[in-house]
Structures are given as structure tokens and as C-alpha cells.
Amino acid sequence: MLVCKLADLTAAGDAIRFKLPRARITYGVAVRVDQPVEGGLKAGTEKLPLYVHAYTLECTHLGCEVDTPTVRLLDELVLLKMDSNTSLECSCHGSKFDGLSGKVTASPALRDLERLTLELRGEELWVLG
């Protein structure tokens, strides 16, 4: 499923919220980061590498949807800005996750947000599965 064009993620911390073709949780997030992330994707050039990874917005505690920060729209894309202080919170039971990495930072969830597999097709970013 097409997420966005790489050009839509212009700087580290830029993120795109996108719909997933799933029955329960309908959104995922693709985030551009400064450093390689396990399970992420490297694009760009050797001199100017670009690292992107994606995860679902399904809380690993009981499966509720995790809230994202305030969004802005660009055409049909939902853009987010993440930084080292961005915390994503599950409104059901208060679990918190790091916005850049998807790692759990506060219980009751004990596992990180589920990673999604990305693929680069030309200049487009696609999520698989």
C-alpha cells in the first residue's frame, strides 16, 4: 500500500499517518529519523542518507488505538512532527510510546508498537502486508 513519496518526509521527525487495510486498527505511522532503526529502511545517498521506519498505532496492552499529536494536512496526506519529546498516548489505559521509535515508555503496555515492513519503489514509500 502506498504511504507517501520520500520527498514528503523532508526532515528528521517528519511523519505521515496513513490508513492500514486492517479490520481493527486502521492507522500506521512512517517516521523519518536521523539514525538507522532496526527493521527500518535506508534511502537517499551515501552523503545524504535518509532513514525511515513505520509502526502501527495499535497499543500493545489491549489493542486500543494510540493517539498522535496535532496533525496538519498536505493534499491528502496527514503530516505529523515528531521529536525526542513526542509521546504517543493510548487513551484507553494511559500507555505511552516514544513518537520517533515506537518504543514503550510507560505501562501498562510492555511491548513496543508493532513494526511495519516498508519498501522503496522508485521515490515512493510502500508498506507491505
Salt bridges, closest charged atoms under 4 A:
ASP14 OD1 - LYS81 NZ 2.93
GLU46 OE2 - LYS42 NZ 3.38
GLU58 OE2 - ARG24 NE 3.95
ASP112 OD2 - LYS103 NZ 3.82
GLU114 OE2 - ARG22 NH2 3.39
GLU119 OE1 - ARG121 NE 2.53
